Amino acid sequence: MADSGQLGRITMTESSGSVMRTMVVFSIAMCILPISSYFITKSFVFEGIFGMGHQNSYFYAAISSIVVVHIILGLFIYVAWTEDSKPMPQFKRD
């Protein structure tokens, strides 16, 4: 049977992996989604569907990418806040 020190290290390592995975996923999303939403909304939505000129489409596409950044940040804060809400098991100490 493992002593309580080893159990604590195992739990901490699993928790660190989960935190690192969450951080990597949101970092990749923060790099890719705002840039892609800028170009997609500029080309297809504002210039294609709405028929706006270049000056107006730049402005509105920038606003849409800022909204995407705020959504990603809000989701990250929500996930980080609720991630550690699971109760930790209590181990018997002798």
Secondary structure, DSSP 4 states (H G I P E B T S, - for coil): ---HHHHHHHHHHHHHHHHHHHHHHHHHHHHHHHHHHHHHIIIIIIIIIS---HHHHHHHHHHHHHHHHHHHHHHHHHHHHHHTTSPPPPPP--
